[in-house]
Amino acid sequence: MKHGDATFLKLQTILRHEDVGTVFDEDHPYFSILFNVLCDHPKMKEKMGNGVSGFSIAISPLRRTDRHFEVIRQDGSKVDFSFYKCCRTRSGKRQVSDSNYQMFYKGLRQIVQPVIDEFKRNAFGSEKEIICPESGKVITAETAYISHDAPVTFGNLVKEFIVLNHIDIDKIEFDCIDNDSGLIQFLDKKISDMFLSFYKERAKLRVLYWRESLRLARSNRFLVTVEKL
C-alpha cells in the first residue's frame, strides 16, 4: 500500500464514516483489507499476538477527535495500529512477512473462494436482485455478502480442521507466496484437497445484505462460545 492509492483512500473513508465501536469480524468484507494492510506494519508480529479475529474503530482517550483502527486478537485483547505505518517502501516490497497461522488461514480462504463465488452466482441466478432473509432488504450483487452461518464461521472451520487433522502450524511449508497478488500455495498439496473436501461438507453459506452480516457478527460474538486451541 502506498499513500494515495485505492486501498489507502478506502481505509481513510472507513475510518471517517463508520461508527466508533464498529467491529469488522473475519466474515466482514473489510476484514481482508485491514488484515492485508496490517501485514505491512513494521511491528506486525507484535500487533497480531496470538492471531487476529477482527478489527474495530476506536477513539483516542486523550483526543476525542482522533480515530484509529484496533486489532482484536484471538484472546480478546486489543491493540491499536496506524495504517499510515503500513505503507510500502518506495521499492514496493513488504516490510515484514505474515505469521504462519495467518498465511495458513489466508491460503485456505483462497482455496475455497471459487466455492463461495459459485454459491453467490447460483443464489442470484438470472435475477439482478434478491431479498435478504434476515433484514428483508433488497440485495444486489454489489451489496451482497456471502456469510458463513454461525457458529460454523470460516475461522471456526479452520480451527476444527487443524484439530481433526492434528496439524502443527509451525511445520507448514509454503510453495509460493506472491506478495503483490497475495497468492499463497501449500507445499503439501494434500492440505488443499483435504480442506476443500472438508469445507464443502461442513460450510453453511447464505447471502446477506452486507450490513446485516456485520450486525449478526456482532451478536454472535456474545452468543457463541468458541473453544480456543
For each residue, the residues with C-beta under 8 A, 3 or more apart:
1: 5 7 8 37 40 83 86 87 88
2: 5 8 87 88 92
3: 8 87
4: 8 9
5: 1 2 8 9
6: 9 10
7: 1 10 11 33 36 37
8: 1 2 3 4 5 11 12 83 87
9: 4 5 6 12 13
10: 6 7 13 14 33
11: 7 8 14 15 33 34 37 69 83
12: 8 9 15 16
13: 9 10 16 17
14: 10 11 17 18 30 57
15: 11 12 18 57 67 68 69
16: 12 13 67
17: 13 14
18: 14 15 22 57
19: 22 57
20: 57 58 59 67
21: 56 57 58
22: 18 19 56 57 214
23: 28 54 55 56 72 214 217 218 221
24: 28 30 31 34 54 55 56 214
25: 28 31 53 54 153 214 217 218 221
26: 31 53 54 153 154 155
27: 31 145 147 148 153 154 213 217
28: 23 24 25 31 54 145 210 213 214 217
29: 32 33 145 210
30: 14 24 33 34 55
31: 24 25 26 27 28 34 35 54 55
32: 29 35 36 109
33: 7 10 11 29 30 36 37
34: 11 24 30 31 37 38 55 69 83
35: 31 32 38 39 52 55 102 106
36: 7 32 33 39 40 182
37: 1 7 11 33 34 40 41 83 86
38: 34 35 41 44 47 48 52 71 81 86
39: 35 36 44 86 94 96 97 98 102
40: 1 36 37 44 86 87 88 94 95 96
41: 37 38 44 47 81 85 86 95 96
42: 85 95 96
43: 46 47
44: 38 39 40 41 47 48 95 96 98 99
45: 48 96 99
46: 43 49 79
47: 38 41 43 44 71 79 81
48: 38 44 45 51 52 71 73 99 102
49: 46 71 73 74 75 77 79
50: 73 74 75
51: 48 73 74 99 101 102
52: 35 38 48 55 71 72 73 74 102
53: 25 26 72 73 74 155
54: 23 24 25 26 28 31 72
55: 23 24 30 31 34 35 52 69 70 71 72
56: 21 22 23 24 69 70 72 78
57: 14 15 18 19 20 21 22 67 68 69 70
58: 20 21 67 68 69 70 78 80
59: 20 64 65 66 67 68
60: 63 64 66 67 68
61:
62: 66
63: 60 66
64: 59 60
65: 59
66: 59 60 62 63
67: 15 16 20 57 58 59 60
68: 15 57 58 59 60 80 81 82
69: 11 15 34 55 56 57 58 80 81 82 83
70: 55 56 57 58 78 79 80 81
71: 38 47 48 49 52 55 78 79 80 81
72: 23 52 53 54 55 56 76 77 78
73: 48 49 50 51 52 53 76 77 78 79
74: 49 50 51 52 53 228
75: 49 50 228
76: 72 73
77: 49 72 73
78: 56 58 70 71 72 73
79: 46 47 49 70 71 73
80: 58 68 69 70 71
81: 38 41 47 68 69 70 71 85 86
82: 68 69 85 86
83: 1 8 11 34 37 69 86
84: 87
85: 41 42 81 82
86: 1 37 38 39 40 41 81 82 83
87: 1 2 3 8 40 84
88: 1 2 40 91 92 93 94 95
89: 92 93 95
90:
91: 88
92: 2 88 89 180
93: 88 89 179
94: 39 40 88 97 179
95: 40 41 42 44 88 89
96: 39 40 41 42 44 45
97: 39 94 103 177
98: 39 44 102 103 106
99: 44 45 48 51 102 103
100: 103 104 169 170 172
101: 51 104 105 169
102: 35 39 48 51 52 98 99 105 106
103: 97 98 99 100 106 107 172 174 177 184
104: 100 101 107 108 158 169 172
105: 101 102 108 109 155 158
106: 35 98 102 103 109 110 182 184
107: 103 104 110 111 174 184 185 186 192
108: 104 105 111 112 158 161 195 199
109: 32 105 106 112 113 154
110: 106 107 113 182 183 184
111: 107 108 192 195 196 199
112: 108 109 115 116 195 196 199 203
113: 109 110 116 117
114: 117 118
115: 112 118 119 196 199 200 203
116: 112 113 119 120 146 205
117: 113 114 120 121
118: 114 115 121 122
119: 115 116 122 123 146 205 207
120: 116 117 123 124 141 144 146 207
121: 117 118 124 125
122: 118 119 125
123: 119 120 130 144 207
124: 120 121 127 128 130 141 144 207
125: 121 122
126:
127: 124 130
128: 124 140 141
129: 138 139 140
130: 123 124 127 138 139 144 207
131: 136 137 138 139
132: 135 136 137 138 139 207 208 209 212
133: 206 207 208
134: 208 209 212 216
135: 132 208 209 211 212
136: 131 132
137: 131 132 209 212
138: 129 130 131 132
139: 129 130 131 132 143 144 207 208 209
140: 128 129 143 144
141: 120 124 128 144
142:
143: 139 140 209 210
144: 120 123 124 130 139 140 141 207 208 209 210
145: 27 28 29 207 208 209 210 213
146: 116 119 120 205 206 207 208
147: 27 205 206 207 208 213 216
148: 27 152 153 154 157 203 204 205
149: 152 204 205 206
150: 153 216 217 220 223 224
151: 156 220 224 226
152: 148 149 156 157 202 203 204
153: 25 26 27 148 150 156 157 220
154: 26 27 109 148 157 158 203
155: 26 53 105 158 159 226
156: 151 152 153 159 160 226
157: 148 152 153 154 160 161 198 199 202 203
158: 104 105 108 154 155 161 162
159: 155 156 162 163 226 227 229
160: 156 157 163 164 202
161: 108 157 158 164 165 167 194 195 198
162: 158 159 165 167 169 229
163: 159 160 166 229
164: 160 161 198
165: 161 162 194
166: 163
167: 161 162 172 191
168: 171 172
169: 100 101 104 162 172
170: 100
171: 168
172: 100 103 104 167 168 169 186 188 191
173: 186 187 188
174: 103 107 177 184 185 186 187
175: 185 186 187
176: 183 184 185
177: 97 103 174 183 184 185
178: 181 182 183 184
179: 93 94 182
180: 92
181: 178
182: 36 106 110 178 179
183: 110 176 177 178
184: 103 106 107 110 174 176 177 178
185: 107 174 175 176 177 192
186: 107 172 173 174 175 189 191 192
187: 173 174 175
188: 172 173 191
189: 186 192 193
190: 193 194
191: 167 172 186 188 194 195
192: 107 111 185 186 189 195 196
193: 189 190 196 197
194: 161 165 190 191 197 198
195: 108 111 112 161 191 192 198 199
196: 111 112 115 192 193 199 200
197: 193 194 200 201
198: 157 161 164 194 195 201 202
199: 108 111 112 115 157 195 196 202 203
200: 115 196 197 203
201: 197 198
202: 152 157 160 198 199
203: 112 115 148 152 154 157 199 200
204: 148 149 152
205: 116 119 146 147 148 149
206: 133 146 147 149
207: 119 120 123 124 130 132 133 139 144 145 146 147
208: 132 133 134 135 139 144 145 146 147 212 213 216
209: 132 134 135 137 139 143 144 145 212 213
210: 28 29 143 144 145 213 214
211: 135 214 215
212: 132 134 135 137 208 209 215 216
213: 27 28 145 147 208 209 210 216 217
214: 22 23 24 25 28 210 211 217 218
215: 211 212 218 219
216: 134 147 150 208 212 213 219 220
217: 23 25 27 28 150 213 214 220 221
218: 23 25 214 215 221 222
219: 215 216 222 223
220: 150 151 153 216 217 223 224
221: 23 25 217 218 224
222: 218 219
223: 150 219 220
224: 150 151 220 221
225:
226: 151 155 156 159
227: 159
228: 74 75
229: 159 162 163
